[in-house]
Amino acid sequence: MPLSYVGKACALLERYNVEDYDLVRIITTKGELVGRIIPRPSIFDDEHIIVKLPNGYNIGINIARIVEIRVLEKAYQREETIPEVKFREDLPYVPLVVTGGTISSRVDYRTGAVRAYERPEELLDLIPELADIANIKYKPIFAEFSENLTPNHWRKMAEKTSEELNSGARGVVIAHGTDTMHYSAAALSFMLVNLRKPVALVGSQRSIDRPSTDAVLNLIAAVKVAAQSDIGEVVITMHGSPSDEFAWVLRGVKARKMHTSRRDAFIPVNSPPIARVTRDKIEIISDYRKAEENSKVEFDGRIDDRVFLLYTWPGMSPDIIESIRSLGYRGLVIAGTGLGHTPSCIIPSIERLVKDGIPVVITSQTLFGRVNLRVYETGRLLLKAGVIPGEDMLPEVALVKLMFVLGHCDEMNCIKEMMLKNMAGEISSSISMRDFPPCWVMR
Amino acid sequence: MPLSYVGKACALLERYNVEDYDLVRIITTKGELVGRIIPRPSIFDDEHIIVKLPNGYNIGINIARIVEIRVLEKAYQREETIPEVKFREDLPYVPLVVTGGTISSRVDYRTGAVRAYERPEELLDLIPELADIANIKYKPIFAEFSENLTPNHWRKMAEKTSEELNSGARGVVIAHGTDTMHYSAAALSFMLVNLRKPVALVGSQRSIDRPSTDAVLNLIAAVKVAAQSDIGEVVITMHGSPSDEFAWVLRGVKARKMHTSRRDAFIPVNSPPIARVTRDKIEIISDYRKAEENSKVEFDGRIDDRVFLLYTWPGMSPDIIESIRSLGYRGLVIAGTGLGHTPSCIIPSIERLVKDGIPVVITSQTLFGRVNLRVYETGRLLLKAGVIPGEDMLPEVALVKLMFVLGHCDEMNCIKEMMLKNMAGEISSSISMRDFPPCWVMR
């Protein structure tokens, strides 16, 4: 019995003995097609059914147009007869490290909530074309929505990734929740020292069993990057447009989730995308660190998470800065306004922090652009107080980097030197906004 | 003597006895032009001079092309003979309330720093076309760069604006630093109750004495909105593109500074621009609250600034939430991740805050989109803990609104009701991303 359809659509599917995920041939008034029936939330109407075509796209069909449905393969039989995917000598090995998130979840259509997959391999079953790109092995390491990840999870991800890369993987794909994917991508960028192979983080804004899922294209793009590209960096591969046209390959330290729900929620910040991936090919857009075939990566998990991230606001009190000290934090990243300013009234507290050996890094809550503390009086006062300018780093990236740096340094000069050094592309030598403008322009 | 030019350009200007701001006729190998000499930072080359043309545009001229320069009017004489601008019966009265910021500053070319104007009326002298749009009076109320503004400054701005509007002003223009302009715009939107006249905040990313200034177009746009439009809201009028093509008219509660230095740094968030203004006209783009000619605005400055803004991060500790309580804050706005999530480990602390009568509002650090706490488990737990969903409000707008609400309510139900009620366009009834996509697309 169809689990998800209601009303007239349910009645039609029942008449032909069709269940969710069955492979069917549908004869309509406009022609025939073959595909799998995809479940549909009952909040939608009862006049359409959704079919996943062999090319991976989902289409909706109005039941008024349906003449007949023939079941070609039952879903439950498919499960029993599913063949073990054979190792193909002509394809590289790419592990799919699964950490949780929407991409490894499905919608509970009774409640509308999203829950973790009971049978996570289904992710691969649903995208058969992946087997033609790489020999994929499914490597779940934990199952968390990404808002609950911690630096310990970053360590596990980085360690697993380095193990795989150093034992035969051409590249690694990490399935990850989208909420904090850009934090994890930054952490991996710092923890995977001397990385010269592709590591692609991938997620989805809508789960794979939804008609509007972005998981299919994103996963294909990520596996392609890991199996075929010569990118030797940590990247994020997510939808680049609202349609299923292409996915961006974004530098892990230069991207951010910028929308609660859009499929193209991740955008590049202060650095062009490295590439775009369509179903056919990888198109390179800008410079990147090249992969090296026999390279070994070094896992460095030394990180101190006692860093505080503070977005300033007008009229804020310096009391919070004093609390940061008393709570035992070892570092502070400030997302100031404009070119990197804070209210003047908190500068004395900042100065005392620095004098006590607690580094303070200044970034901007505008997110785009580069801080410059030499233009206005407030900036000069901050420099005099001993802050470290975060250059064009995102506040979140500066946060992760300061955690990493504090895992390696105690002394202020060493901290400052490491913070100002470009380690993984997080500081651009120059941002050419003319060459690559984020498109602010509305239609 | 020219103050700002060096080398060959300096020698040429000295030969013709030209000083900064002199009105000159320049004969070049390509023809003649008339304009004022604009100072130039010495970091640039010595082969060009910059001239402000009568239409307000600045152009650079290669000195190799200059045949002769004739001084038509000395700058210092101009100051002495400056005529009192006559009141024109055919034009409306628009006060220019000046609060500080780059738009009321100039570059100190010796140090490269930006300093406040010594003679602020110069702003109007430099843009003569303003006198053809409105009868403008210069009303300085304080001189602060906007990172140093506080809710007290918001009150002064709102009070002055309401006084002017209730005593004959058709609309009000507020010259303001850009760093926190969107916070002030939100505050004015809430404090100016029953506003039915245009109030335009305007600033500039580069001061008016720079060749690349955005102040001219922005000011013209703001004065046009105040003098000619029937928009009855608080808006931000800033460059809409990197060129001098047009300025956006953005709803004050639906805009944000998104770049440290670009001239088109302000972009609309979760709501289309109200209009765009070119030198010729105001083109309406979307719905707005209409102005009403004989309306009176009510100033309501009741606001409690003891609200904390917290951007969450992976692995953060709940200790900071406990500090917020002990420091005496009365409210907390959280910028969570994705649809409005926080690390699960801080939810018990949030629940205790709410139980103690401290409201907690959830927004998203993605900035774009709407929070939805019903999709994932974390969101449901937050709702159960008693948080108030911030809908599609920016974190900064939710912060200002909670300050305003706490100036009016003590009781949690009242606070919740006011926070969830759309007061000034800060909560959209629905965001049609299809109809108005923020353009994430890179070329």
Interface residues (C-beta under 8 A of the other chain):
Chain A: G112 A113 V114 F145 S146 E147 N148 L149 T150 P151 N152 H153 W154 G177 T178 D179 T180 Y183 S184 G240 S241 P242 K257 M258 H259 T260 S261 R262 D264 A265 I267 P268 P272 P273 D305 F308 L309 Y311 T312 W313 P314 G315 M316 S317 D319 I320 S323 L327 A335 G336 T337 G338 L339 G340 H341 T342 P343 S344 C345 S364 T366 L367 F368 G369 R370 V371 N372 R374 V375 Y376 E377 T378 R380 P395 E396 L399 M433 F436 P437 P438 C439 W440 V441 M442 R443
Chain B: G112 A113 V114 F145 S146 E147 N148 L149 T150 P151 N152 H153 W154 G177 T178 D179 T180 Y183 S184 G240 S241 P242 K257 M258 H259 T260 S261 R262 D264 A265 I267 P268 P272 P273 D305 F308 L309 Y311 T312 W313 P314 G315 M316 S317 D319 I320 S323 L327 A335 G336 T337 G338 L339 G340 H341 T342 P343 S344 C345 S364 T366 L367 F368 G369 R370 V371 N372 R374 V375 Y376 E377 T378 R380 P395 E396 L399 M433 F436 P437 P438 C439 W440 V441 M442 R443
